[in-house]
Amino acid sequence: MRANKRNKPTNIVVLRDGLCEGQYRMAVDVELQSIKNALGKFYSAGRPAKYVHVMLSQKHNTRHFIKTNDVFSLQPGSFIDDGARKDLVQLHCSSSCNIKMSTKVAKVAQNNEKWIEVMQNMRSLAETRKMLKSDERELLSLAFKNVVEFHRSSWRVISSIEQKTEGSEKKQQMAKESREMVENELRIFCEDLIDLLDNILIPSDVYHESEVLYLKTKGDCYYHLAEVLTGADRSAVVDKSQHFYEEAYKSSKTSMNVLTPSHLGLALNFSVFYYEIKQDPAKAYELAKQAFDDAMAKLSTLNRDSYKDSTRILQLLEKYVKLWALDTAADDQDVGGQMGETGGN
């Protein structure tokens, strides 16, 4: 594994589901002892203990996050370094604890770990070569999408729990700490990718072959940060997201076929940004409808190789166009009603 030069947090995600409280506590003890044993070997070899995040149960929605520099007093959610990470993933995905893990939940955890590793490998490759090939760029983009979606889902679940625990100070504090932890992890992934784009990938793209993808990716990064930040911090990333989406869309309209998945995917993300982040249904509708209409006008020329991806995105655009048309119609009625009331006075 590549050493983390910035000493940023890395994740070990352990999901245990379908357990009663007693079994869950037992699982915590077994997992904790496994972590201590595994880390003891690495620590004795001179590796500093850094970051580990352990989520021990989806059912109980419990996430522990305790900082420590003492490997022998680790608690669930303590810290290790990147060097131990791969081995611990294998350890936690094994059946050594003799506790049946939900197949579905285990798959989610393992897939997330794999995508994190893909992102790290692509970064290492980019730092070595100072560029990425077309398929590698797409793989980096896909890995980022999957890692972010995992954290977004976690954030939504924990935020919901936090709202439902009002009245219980202890539970609400636990949920708050968990939410802040997920926000921090998401911020680190986004900032790390932005750093890779700004310092390696964009400067090396001298022929602008990947301009649209890179600009869109920066827009996506700031979009996801806007979902979890508040106040002035949120305003700043919203402006940046809009700027990079606009630049990407401008470049896409002049350099890409309107039926390509890249152009359609950008239009989809940009329109959702207007709807969800900017709270502007009219602009979201306008952008999505224009992209959909432009593509449908040339549907007969759709490339067979991209047929599946393009039609999938077109279906999503069509769905949103219909939904947002209802929103804009409702807004127009509200405005008309207000004007009528004003005019009658």
N, C-alpha and C positions, 0 to 999 in steps of 0.2 A: 504493500500500500504506500502511496505517496505521503510523505510527512506533511502535516498541515503547518505551513510556514507562519500563519497568522495565529496559530493556537485557537482557532475558532471551534465552537462546540460541534461535535459530531454525534450521531444518534445510534443507540442500540434500542430497538423497539421490541419488547417482549409482550405479546398479547396472550392472556389466558382467559378463556371464556367458558361459560357453562358450569362454574364452580359455586358451591355454597360458600358462606363466609369462612367456615372452618377450613375447608379445602383451599380457599384463596389465601388465607394466612399461611398455611403450610407451604403453598407454592412460593409465596414471598420469601419465606425462610430458606427454602431449597435454592431458589434463584440467587438470593443474596450470598449464600455460602459458595455457590458456583462462581460468582463474580469475584469474591475474595480470593478463592483458590487460584483462579486463572490469572488475576491481576498480580497476585503475589509473585508468580514466576516472571512476569514482565518487569515488575518493579525491581526485583533482585538483579535483573540484567541491566539496570541503569535507565530504564524507560520511565519518564515522569508520568504520574497519574494525571489525566486531564479530564476528558468529558465522556460521560455515558448518560444517556437518558433512557430510563426503563419505564415502560408503561405496562403494568402487570395485569390489567384486566379491563376489557371493554365493558363487560357486564356491570362492574362496580364503578366504572368511570373514575378510577383512581390513578393519579399520576404523581409520583414523588420526585422532587428536584432539590437535592441538598448538596452544597459545595463542600469539598473536603480535599485536603492534600495528603491525608493519611489513608493509604490503600487498605490498611487492616481495620479501619472503622467505617468502611463504606456502607451507605444506606441505599435502598432502592432509588435510582436516579442520580447516583454519584458520578464521578468523573474518571475517564481513562483517556489514553492517547490514541491517535490513529493507528499506531502499530499493533495494538491489541484488538482493534475493532473487528477485523475479518475473522479472527479466531473465535471471538465471542459471539459473532453472528452464527457461526457454525455450531457453537456450543448451545446457544439458546434455541436453535432450530432442530436440535437433536431431541431424542425422547428419553434422555438420561434421568429426567425427573419423574418418569412414570405417571405423568398426569396427562390425560388426553386433551389435546388442544383442538379447538374448533378448526376444521379444515379450511373453512372460508376465511376466518380471521387470520389464521396462520399464513395463508396465501397472500393476504393483503400485506402483512408484515414483511414477509420474505420479498415480495415484489418491490416494496418500498426500499428495502435495503439494496436490492439489485440496481434500482434506478439511481440511488445515491452513488453507488459504486460506478455506474456508467458516467455520471456527471464528473466524478473525480478523475476517471480514466481519460475522458475527453479533454479535461483541463490540462492534465499532464501531457497529453499528446499535443495540444495546442501550444503549450509552453516550450515543448521540444522542437516542433516543426515551425512554429509561428504562424500556423494556418491549419484549417481543417478541410478535408475533401467534402464533396456534396453530401454523400451518405453519412459522413461523420457529423456534419452540421445538423442534418435532420435528426440524427440519433440524439445529439445534445439537446435539441429542442424538445424532442419527445420525452427524454428523461426528466428535463426540467418541468414539463407539463405534469407528469405523473407524480413527481415529488411534491410539487406545489399543491396538487389536488388532494393528496393525502393530508397535508397540513391544513388546508382550507376546510376539509371535512372535519378534522379534529377540532379546529377552532370553532366551527359552527355548533358542534355537539357540546363542547365545554361552555360556550357562551350561553347556550340554552339552559344548561344545568345551573350556571351561575345565576341566571334570572329566577330559576325555580327554587333556589336555596335562600331567598330573602327571608329573613327571620331567624336563620341559623347562622350565627356569625362565624363559627368554626368551619362549617361546610362551604360557606360563601368565600371565605378566605382561601380555602384549598382550591376551589374552582378558579378564583382570581389568579392565584399563583400559577395554576396549570395553563390558563389562557395566556398569561404574560409569557410563559415559557414557549408556547407554540408560536406566539407572535415574534419572539426573539429568534427562534429557529427559522421561521419564514423570512424574516428580515435578512438573516445571514445568508441564506440561499440566494435571495434576490440580489443582494449587494455583491456577493461573490461572482455571480454571473455577469452583472453589470461591469464589474472590474475586469473580468476576462474579455468582455466585448470591447471596452474602451481602450485597454492597454495592449491587447494582442490581436483579436480577430478583426475588428474594424480597421485598424491601421494597416494590417496585412492584406486587406481586400482592395488592392490597388485598381482592379478592373471593375469594382462595384458589382461583382457577380452575386453577392449575398446581401446587398444593401437592404433590400426589402425585409428579408428574414431577420437581420440583425437589428434594424430599427424597430420592427414589430416586437421582437423579443424584449427590447428595452421598454417599449410601451407596456408589454405584458407584466414585466417586473414591477414597474411603478404602479400599475393597475392593482396588482395583488397586495402591494404595500398599502395602497389607499383603502383597501377593504378592512384593514385592521388598525390603521393609525387614526388619530383624532387631532382636532385643532389645527395649529399652524403646520405641524408635520404633515398632516393629511393634505392640506391645501397645496403644499410644495410638491408632493409626489403626484397629485392630480394634474397639476400644470405640466409636469414633466411627461407624464403618461400621454396626455393629449398632444403635446408637442411631437413626441416620437411616433405616435400613431398617425398624425397628420403628415409628417415627413415620409413615413413608410407608404401611406396611401397615395400620396402625390407621385412617388417613384413608381409604385405598382401600376398606376393607371397609364403611365407612359411606357413602361417596359414589359408588362405582362399581359397575356391573354386574359380576358375577363372570366374565362372558364377554368383557369388553373386553380388547384386547391389552395395555393399560397395566397392568391389574390382574394378568393372567396373567404378563406379563413381569416385574413386580415380584416375584411369588411365586416365579418361576423363579430370578431372581438371588439372592433372599434365601435360598432353600433351598440353592443352590450355595455361598453364603457359609458356611452352617452346615457343609456337608460339607467344602469345601476349606480354609477359613480356620479355622473353629472346631474342625474335626475331630470333628464331632458328627453321625454318620450317622443316629442315631435322630431327632434334631430335624429334620434335613434331610428325612428320609422323612415325618415327621408333617406338616410344612408343605406339602410338595409334594403329598402324597396328599389333604390337605384341600382345597387349591386345585383339584386335578384333579377330585375327587368333586363339589365344589360346582358346578363348571362343567359337568360331564357331566349333572348333575341338571336343568340348564336349557338343554341343548344345542338343544332344539327352538325356543328363542327367539333363537338366534344371529342377529345382524344380518348381512345379506348383504354390506354394505360392509366389515365387518371379518372376514368368514369366513376368508379366506386366512391372515391374520396370526394370528387366534385359534387356528385348527386347527393351524398350524405349532407354536405354543408348547405347545398341548395334547399334541401328539405328543412333544415334548421332555420335558414333565412326566411323561407316561406312561412314557417310557424310563427316566428317573431313578427313578421310583417303583419300577419292577421291579428295577433295579440295587441301589438302596439297601435294598430289602426283603431281598435276599440278605445284605447287610452286617449289617443289624440281626439277622437270624436267626443268622448266624455268631457275632455278639457274644453273643447270648443263650445259645448253646451253650457258648461259652467260660466265661461266668459260671457256668452250671449245672455245668460240669465242675469248676471251681475250688471251688464250694460243696460238691460231692460229695466232693472230696478232703479238704476241711477237716473235713466232718462225719464222715469215717471215722477221723480221728485221735483 
